Amino acid sequence: MEHELSPSILTELRRPRPYPAVSVLTPMHRREPDNAQDPVRLRNVVAEAKKQLDTDPQVTRERRNDVVRQLDQALAEVDLTYAEDGLVIFAAPGEHQVWSLSRSVPERVVLSDTFLTRNLVSAQTAARPLWVLSVSADRVTLWSGDGERVTEDHAGGFPLTRKLVENFDAERRMQIGDEPSTFRDQGTRQFLREADSAMSAVLREHPRPLYVTGEPAALSALEEVGSVAKCAAPVQHGGLAHATPEAVWRAVRPVHDEVTRSDTAAVARELEAARGRKEYAAGVDEIWQTAREGRIRLLAVEENYRVTARDSAGGHLVPADAGEPGAREDIVDEIVEQCLETGADVRFVPDGALGDAQGIAGVLRY
């Protein structure tokens, strides 16, 4: 199952396909007893997709059989042991993908000439993914995090390793009283330059906040020889390049939580300043209108804010019940994707952080 949505992957997913490109979405559950219903629910929604394929006059028999095979293969690849909060299956002639999401999705089946990506985009943004780079003299390890845990990641060729050779200049130490330092050794500094270059490439392909762990001398040396440490949050903790994911997250989490609190406070200040300048919008209908006009510069959404709405005759959104004709269960995800498409900065904040804004607010460009 896929977990990480990079810009290049998103571009590929949005590429037009021969009809039908099928998107199957279903909510999942991480814990008992709710997850007992997930296997049946998943089979039922895939069966609904097959039914729609069977009754769609635009779908030829050959393509229907192809896409049905793709759906069956995708279903066989789903491992509910690792289920998160939502599951998305994409199937088209000759291809299929399965995506596990950390944000719930509405249950639905969509047949089109493109895959439905807005729920992936919203889930990826809400997860606030991060990188952790753990630095030592003989190993640099990359970890991928989602705000709850980290796992080792092999992007960019990580981990990078080298064999340490102690070759300090004894005569120089006698002359100036210098103690040997691994991180002043030219071989170590070259090793850190290579790590910096590799991490820079990862950030270009997958931009996200970066935390760098290591003993103070390691952090200082990495900053001196490259650029990534200058834009990273430092975590002064040695030994994590060889550690378990749990140990890394324990060390990083306090710093990450503080950064999150600071970011939330900064968003609140921006929203308050925008009120004074009359560049403020709040509530799902007003935000929806301004998002479609491309006027939102900063969008703030509470983490678990979900609302079902439908278009009224006057072009505004009104509350609706799930399953009601014309209801849009993922309207918040639509707004998030629309804002990202127009270059807005999208921030998810803790529930209740937006006060009277009813879960969603924005700073306007004009």
N, C-alpha and C positions, 0 to 999 in steps of 0.2 A: 504494500500500500504506500502511496505517496504522501509526503507530509510537508515538503518545503516548496513554496511557490516563488521562483525567481522571475525577474522581468523577462528573460528569454523564454522560460517555460510558459509564462502567461501569454506572451505574443504567439507562441505556437498553438496554445489552446484556443485562442480567439480566431485562428485562421479558419476561413470558410471551408466546410466539408461538403462532399456530395450528400444530398438529402437521403436518409435522415441521420442527423447527428443527435443521439439520444442522451439526455441528462437525467439521471435518476438520483433523487435526493431523499434521504431519510434521517430522522434524528436517531441518535444512539444513546446508550447509557453506560457509564464507566463502572457502576457498582451494582451489587445485588440489593434488593430483589428486582429492581427495575430492568436490569439487563436480560432477564429471563425472556422477555417479550421480543428482544431484538432479532433473533434468527427468523422467527415467523414474520415479523413486520418487514424484514428485508426481502424475504422470498415473495411476499405479497406485492411489494412495490415493483419488484422486477417482473413479476407475472403481469402486473398492470401495464408495464412498458411493452411487453410482448403482445398484449391484447391490442394496444394502440397501434403497434406496427401491423398487426394482422388486419385491422379494420381501416387502415389509412390507404385510400385509393392511389395516392401518389407514390407508394412504396412498391416496387416490383418484387416479384417472388424471390428473385436471386438476391436482391439487396436485403430483403427481410430475413432470409435464411442466414446471410452473412452476419447481420447485426445481432440476430438471436444467438448465434454461436459466440459472438464477442461478449454478449451479456452473460452467457453461461460461464465463459472463461473468467470473466471479472468476478462473478459470484463465487467461483471456486477459489479465487485468490484472497477473498476477504477472510481475515483472521480476527474474529471478534474478541479474542483474548486481549488484543491491543486497541479495542474500540475506544474512541474518545467521545465527543459530544455530537458529532455529525458525520455522515458518510455520503460521498458523492461518487457515482459511477458514470463515466463517460464511455459511450460506445458508438462507433461509426463503422462504415465498411472498411474492414481490414485493420481495425485498431480498437483498443480499449484501455482505460485507466481507472484506477480506484484511488480515491483521495479520502484520508481520514482527517477530520477537522476538529479543532478544539473549541468550536462554537457551534451551537445547535443550528439546524436548518429545518425549514418546513418540508413536510413530505410532499413530493410532487414528481411528475414525469413530464419532460418537455421534449418534443420533437421539433427540430429546426435545422438550419444549415450551419449553425455554430453551436458550440457547447455553452452552457450557462455557467459563467465564471464568477458572478458577483458574490456568491456565498463564499467561494475560496478567497477572494480578495479581502472581504470583510473579516473572515476568520484569521487570515494571516496578519492583518493589521491589528486586530484585537489582541492577538497572542503576544504582541510586542517582542518578536524574536531578538535574540542577542547572541553575540559571540564572546567567548572567553579564550584568551590566549595565555597559556601557562608557560613561563620562560624559565629555563635553567641553562647551565653551560653546556650540557650534553644532550638536551632534548627540549623541543618546543612542541607543545600539544595544543590542538585546537578543539574547543568544545562548543557545541550548539545548544542554546538554551531557549526556553519559552516562558520564563518567568516563574516556573514551578520546579524545573529540574534542568540538568545538562546531560548531554551524551557526547561521546567523542565523535568528532567529525573528521573526515579525510579529504575534504576539499583542499585544493591548493597543494596537494602532496604531503599534507601533514599526517602524522607527526614527523618532524625533522629530527634527525639524530646524528651524533658524531661521537667519536672516541676521544676522550680527554687525554692529552699528552702534557704533562707538567714540564715546562721548559722555560722557566723564568731566568732572567739575567741576574746571576748571583753578584757579579761585580757592581752592577748598578744599585742593587739593594744595599751593598756595603757602603757605597758612596753617599747615598741620600737617605739611608735608613728606611727605605720603602719595604713594606710587607708584600709578599706575593698576592696578587689579585687575579683570579681567573677571568674576571670581566674587564680587565685592562689588557689581557693577552690578545694579540692581533688575530690569532686563530679563532678565538671566541667571538671577537667583534665581527669578523667576516661571517661567522655562522649566524650571528644575530642579524646582519645585513640581509642574508639570504631569507631568514624568517620574516623580516620586515617586508621584503619584496613579495614573498609568497602571500602574506596577509593582505598587502595592498591589492593584489590581484583578486583575492577572495572578496574584499570589500567592494571592488568595482562591479563584480558580478552579483554579489548578494549584499547590498548595503544594509547595515543594521548597527545598533550601538555595540561598542567594543569595550570589554574589560580585560585588563592585562594583569596577571598575577606573577609574583616572583619576589625574591628578596630585594631589598632596596638597591643593591649594587646592580642587579640584573635589570630592574626597571630603568635605572639611570642610564645604563649602557645602551639599552634598546632605544631610548629616546635620543641619545647622542648620535647613533649610527643610522637612524631612519626617521620615518614620518608617522607611522601608525600610532605609536605611544603618545604622540602629542595630542591626538584627538580621542584618546581612550580614558576610561576611568581606571586609575591604578588601584590594585589590591595588594598591599604589602604582606605577602604570605608565600614563603618558599616551599618547595617540595611538591607542588601540585602538578608539575609536568609529568610526574610518575604516579599520581594519586588516582583514587577511584572517583567516578562522577559525583558520588554523594559527598565526598570530602571537598571537592571543588565547589559544589553548590553551597555547602555550609560556609565556606570562606567568602564566597562572592555575594551571597544573599543579603547580608546587612548593607553592603555598599549599594547593591541594586535597589533595595527598598528605599534607601535614602535618596537615590537618584529619582526614583519614581515619585516620591513625595515632593521633591523639588520641582519636577516637571508638572505635577498636578497643580501645585501652587502657582507656577508660572502661567499655566493655562487660565486659572481663575483670575489672575491679574490682567491678562490680555482681554478676557471677556468683560471684566468690569470697566476697563479703559474704553473698550468698544461701545459700551452703553453710553458713556459720556460723550462720545463722538457721534452717536446715533448710527453706528456701523455694526449693530448687534441684531441677531435674529435668534428666535427660540421656538420650540414646539415643532412637531413633525411636519405640519402643513406649511408653516412659513419657511422652514429649512428646505423642504422639498421644492417649493417654488423658487427660492433663491439658488439652490443647487443646480436646477435645470437651466438657470440663466448664467451659470458659471461665475456667480458673484461671491462665493464663499472662499475666503482665504485660509481660515482655520476652522475646522469642525471638531467639536468636542462631543463625545458620546459616552454615556455611562455604560460600564462593562456589560451588564445584563439587561440593558434596555432593549425590549422587543415590542413591537406594536403591529397589529393587523389593521389595514386601512383599505379604502377603495376610493376611486375618483367619484366626486359628486358631479351633478350636471353643471355646476358653475366652475369646474376645473380645479376644485380644491379637494384635499383629502379629508375624509370623514372616517370615524371609527367603524370597524366592521368585525364580524365574527369569522373565525377560521372556517373555511368551507363555503362561505357565502359567495354567491356569484359576483365575480369581479374583485374579490378580496385579494389583497397582496400581503401575504404573510411575512415576506422578507423585505418590507419597504425600507427598513433601516439599512440593510445590506445594499439595497439599490442606491440609497443616498450616499453611503460610504464610497461605493465604486464611482458614482457620478462625480463626487468631489475629488477623488484621486485622479480621475480622468482629466479634470480641469486644473490640476496642479495644486490643489489645496493640501494643507498640512492636516492630517487626520489624527486625533489623539483620543484614545479610550482612557477614561478616568474611573476611579472607584464609584460604585453606586452611591447616590446621594450627594456627590461632589458638586453637582450643578444646581443644587437648591431648587428655586422655583422655575427652572428652565424646562421641567418636565422630561428630563432624560437626554435632551439633545439641544445644543446651542452652537452658534457660529459667529465668527468675526467676518464682516463683509469687506470686500474689496472697494466697493463704492455704494 
